[in-house]
Amino acid sequence: MQKSDAVGTQMLLAFVLLTRLPLPHLPDAAFAQAGRAVWAYPLVGVVVGFVGWIAGDAAAALALPPMVCAALAVGAMMMLTGAMHEDGLADLFDGFWGGMTSERRLDIMRDSQIGTYGVLSLLMVTLVRLAAIVVLLPMGAVPLIAAASLSRAAMPVVMATLSHARTDGLSRSVGTVRRGDVVAGLILGAVVAVICAGVVGLVLVGLVLGVAAALRALSKAKIGGQTGDVLGATQQLAEATVLLGCIALL
């Protein structure tokens, strides 16, 4: 496969893995490159953030209340991703604080039912995102794109620096993640952030790396590794952090 073809396949894989967009069917052999596609995760974030802004801005053009505009922006992003990251956030909180051993925590995280910790985590993080977007939406697409892009650059950091906690699952199915691709994704996310926010974008990169480091340490202590739920929670918490950072710094 030529390099240009591989790059195109990896970009498409990133969108296949992280969104519910109706994309062209990929042959099974293409998924062998899933681990190489992590560099393109920030590009997915650019699209997700832009779609969220379009929904919120369209609502604002109709003179709808700011909270409704923010809710539609968040709802559009959830629909585009199938709320997979929100699901991971809820599962992580249920498992990490609902079980006493690593094995029990992993069992709870696999359970499709949601518990009190999961409900509260979704409520709190979604409220933070909504409140932040109410403030940031008049600033245009910049904050949402920066937050969505950088938060997706954080996930591969956890993937590359922490072993798998399961022998199966979505994170395991992605395969081996190369640190060079992780660095490329971080650089790409940083470029997007700097284009969006200038030098403040570099501070936002630091905030995202802090979230990734915290989730990595917590996951290692709680379950001895990472899972798809850990990655989803990383994205959600990193996005909320970047949005708050934008309020404080922009």
FENGISUL-V136930 format. One record per residue. N is the residue number from 1. RES is the residue in one small letter. SS is DSSP state (@ for helix, = for strand, . for the rest). NEAR is the number of other ideal C-beta (glycine too) atoms within 12 Angstrom. Layout:
((N;RES;SS;NEAR) (N;RES;SS;NEAR))
//
This chain:
((1;m;.;15) (2;q;.;8) (3;k;@;10) (4;s;@;10) (5;d;@;13) (6;a;@;20) (7;v;@;21) (8;g;@;21) (9;t;@;28) (10;q;@;35) (11;m;@;33) (12;l;@;28) (13;l;@;36) (14;a;@;42) (15;f;@;30) (16;v;@;29) (17;l;@;40) (18;l;@;44) (19;t;.;33) (20;r;.;20) (21;l;.;19) (22;p;.;9) (23;l;.;19) (24;p;.;14) (25;h;.;10) (26;l;.;22) (27;p;.;14) (28;d;@;9) (29;a;@;11) (30;a;@;25) (31;f;@;22) (32;a;@;20) (33;q;@;33) (34;a;@;35) (35;g;@;30) (36;r;@;33) (37;a;@;41) (38;v;@;43) (39;w;@;38) (40;a;@;40) (41;y;@;51) (42;p;@;46) (43;l;@;34) (44;v;@;46) (45;g;@;44) (46;v;@;38) (47;v;@;32) (48;v;@;44) (49;g;@;45) (50;f;@;30) (51;v;@;31) (52;g;@;43) (53;w;@;36) (54;i;@;25) (55;a;@;32) (56;g;@;41) (57;d;@;27) (58;a;@;19) (59;a;@;27) (60;a;@;26) (61;a;@;13) (62;l;.;13) (63;a;.;10) (64;l;.;20) (65;p;.;16) (66;p;@;23) (67;m;@;22) (68;v;@;22) (69;c;@;32) (70;a;@;36) (71;a;@;26) (72;l;@;31) (73;a;@;43) (74;v;@;45) (75;g;@;24) (76;a;@;31) (77;m;@;45) (78;m;@;30) (79;m;@;20) (80;l;@;30) (81;t;@;36) (82;g;.;19) (83;a;.;27) (84;m;@;31) (85;h;@;46) (86;e;@;35) (87;d;@;32) (88;g;@;42) (89;l;@;43) (90;a;@;37) (91;d;@;43) (92;l;@;45) (93;f;@;37) (94;d;@;34) (95;g;@;39) (96;f;@;35) (97;w;@;22) (98;g;@;28) (99;g;.;24) (100;m;.;13) (101;t;.;15) (102;s;@;22) (103;e;@;17) (104;r;@;19) (105;r;@;34) (106;l;@;33) (107;d;@;22) (108;i;@;32) (109;m;@;44) (110;r;@;26) (111;d;.;20) (112;s;.;14) (113;q;.;17) (114;i;.;26) (115;g;.;24) (116;t;@;16) (117;y;@;25) (118;g;@;33) (119;v;@;20) (120;l;@;19) (121;s;@;34) (122;l;@;34) (123;l;@;19) (124;m;@;21) (125;v;@;36) (126;t;@;31) (127;l;@;20) (128;v;@;29) (129;r;@;46) (130;l;@;32) (131;a;@;22) (132;a;@;35) (133;i;@;46) (134;v;@;29) (135;v;@;24) (136;l;@;41) (137;l;@;40) (138;p;@;20) (139;m;@;26) (140;g;.;22) (141;a;.;32) (142;v;@;32) (143;p;@;44) (144;l;@;45) (145;i;@;42) (146;a;@;51) (147;a;@;55) (148;a;@;52) (149;s;@;49) (150;l;@;58) (151;s;@;55) (152;r;@;53) (153;a;@;52) (154;a;@;51) (155;m;@;54) (156;p;@;51) (157;v;@;40) (158;v;@;48) (159;m;@;46) (160;a;@;32) (161;t;@;25) (162;l;.;31) (163;s;.;22) (164;h;=;29) (165;a;.;35) (166;r;.;27) (167;t;.;12) (168;d;.;14) (169;g;.;24) (170;l;@;28) (171;s;@;39) (172;r;@;23) (173;s;@;20) (174;v;@;36) (175;g;.;22) (176;t;.;23) (177;v;.;33) (178;r;.;22) (179;r;@;19) (180;g;@;17) (181;d;@;34) (182;v;@;34) (183;v;@;21) (184;a;@;27) (185;g;@;44) (186;l;@;35) (187;i;@;23) (188;l;@;31) (189;g;@;50) (190;a;@;31) (191;v;@;25) (192;v;@;41) (193;a;@;45) (194;v;@;22) (195;i;@;23) (196;c;@;39) (197;a;@;36) (198;g;.;16) (199;v;.;16) (200;v;@;26) (201;g;@;33) (202;l;@;26) (203;v;@;26) (204;l;@;45) (205;v;@;38) (206;g;@;25) (207;l;@;36) (208;v;@;46) (209;l;@;32) (210;g;@;23) (211;v;@;36) (212;a;@;41) (213;a;@;22) (214;a;@;23) (215;l;@;42) (216;r;@;33) (217;a;@;18) (218;l;@;27) (219;s;@;39) (220;k;@;22) (221;a;@;17) (222;k;@;34) (223;i;@;36) (224;g;.;21) (225;g;.;31) (226;q;=;41) (227;t;.;43) (228;g;@;36) (229;d;@;44) (230;v;@;51) (231;l;@;47) (232;g;@;44) (233;a;@;47) (234;t;@;46) (235;q;@;50) (236;q;@;45) (237;l;@;43) (238;a;@;48) (239;e;@;49) (240;a;@;39) (241;t;@;36) (242;v;@;52) (243;l;@;47) (244;l;@;28) (245;g;@;34) (246;c;@;38) (247;i;@;26) (248;a;@;18) (249;l;@;26) (250;l;.;27))
//
